[in-house]
Each structure stands twice: as C-alpha cells, then as structure tokens.
Amino acid sequence: MDTDSFIFQVETEDIYKDMAERSNLFDFNDSKTIGLFKDKMPGNVITESYHIQAKLYHYVLADKSTKSKHKGVSKKGMGEMATDSYIPALEGSY
C-alpha cells in the first residue's frame, strides 16, 4: 500500500463476480489507466492488515502468505519484525 492506495472491506459472496459486473470501474489488465481501481492481490484476499503510514504496513492473505513493508528495515528482517513486534505493538500487547 502506498500514498495513492487504499484498502476497503467488502462483504460479498464473490468479490470478483461483483467487480466483473462493474467492469467500467476496474483495471483488470494492469494497464495503469488513471482513475480505475486495481487489484494488487489478484486471486487472493487480504484477511488481516496493519497500517501505520505510507511504506509501513503488514498484511496476511487468505493463502496465509504475508506482505510487509517497513521503511528503513532490510527485507530479511521484515518478516520477523512484523511477527515479533509490529503486530503486538499495534494491538497494545507488546
């Protein structure tokens, strides 16, 4: 997630069916068309997300994979940071 992005929660049976019914609102081919919504996780659903600011976030996908971005932290240390301190700190249990 970046400064020009956002995440929103949708309760539906099939998000991709709903998106197809409103295809004029979405960029399905990553053609970088300005003004259209893009699915940055095509075929997967974000089940948990933690965001502080731009370039500082962690989320978990339905397939249990994760994605983290922590400005100033090496890629090697990001996974450990999110699991060991980032999430507990946000939840107030650190």
ABEGO torsion letter per residue (X at the ends): XBAABBBBBBBBABAAAAAAAAAAABBAAGAGBBGBBBBABBGBBBABBBBABBGBBBBBBAAGBBBBBBBGBBAAAAAAAAAAAAAAAAAGAX
